[in-house]
Amino acid sequence: MITEIAQIKIHPGHEKQFESAVAEAVPLFPSADGCHGIDLNRSVEHPSQYRLMVRWETVEHHTVTFRASEEFARWRALAGPYFAAPPQVEHVRSVLAQ
């Protein structure tokens, strides 16, 4: 299991619209092959910055399967207009958890 962490900067003043768009897009993720869940977190210090964390079976489930899907296109159509810059994405694997 890996976690995709997307750091997303939103145009200031559009936070509520972005959060609504993500809420609408949430069902697209669990229906995607290899997806095990999604979380959206908002920065306290920088309210127009978010961390989208998606749990995938493998990196390829995200970078190949999901990105080539209609679900990804719909996700970007919903959330993309609020991006102030392209999301910064990395994949991590847990090495310690309690």
N, C-alpha and C positions, 0 to 999 in steps of 0.2 A: 504494500500500500504506500502511495506517495501522496503528498499534498502540494497542490499548485497554490502558490501565493502570488496574487496579482495586486500590485500597488497601483491604485487608481486615483488620479487627481481629477476632480470635477470642477467645472466652471463655478466660481463662487456665486452663491445665490440660487443654485439649482439643485441643492442637496435633496430636498423633499421630492422633486421630480425624479431624480436619479434613484432614490430609494424605492419609489413607486414602480419605476421601470424594472428594477431588479426583482421586486416582489412579484411582478407579472412574469418575469423570466424564470423564476425559481423552478417551476415544474419542468422546464426544458432540460435541466441538469440530471435529475434522477432517472429520466427516461433515456438518457444517453448511456451507451454501452460502456461499462467499466466505472461508472460514477457511483460513489458511495456517500455523497452528501456535500452540502455547501453551507458556508457561513459568510456573512458580510459584517465587517467591523468598521466603525467610524472612529477616526482619531479625535481624541479629546482636545489636544493642543492645536490641531490643524483640521478644523471641521469640514473642509472640502477635500480631505484625503481619506481614502478607504483602503481596506485590505479585504479582498475577496479570497477566501480559502476554499478550495474544492478538493475533495478526497477522491483519488483515482486509483484503480488497480495497478496501472503502469503509466509511465510517462507517455507512451504511445497512445494509450486510450485518450489522453488529452490532445497531444500534438498532432496525431494522425487521424484517429477515428472521429473525435468530437469536432476538431477544426474543419473537417471536410463535410460535416453534417448540416442539415437544414436547421437543426437546433442552434448551432453556433451562429449561423447567419441571422436567425431570429433574435438571439441574445444581443448580437452587435447592433441590429436595427433598433432594439429597445433601449439599450444602455449607451451605445456609442455616441449619440448626439450630445451627451453630457460630459464626455471625456475632454479635459483640457489638454491632455497629452496622451500619447499611446501608453497603455498600461505596461508597467515593468513586471515581468513574469519570471518566477523561478520555481523549481520543483525541489522539495525537501523530503527526506525520509527520517522518521523519528528514530533516535538512537537511545533516548531515555524518556520515560514517562512514568508518572505516578498516578 
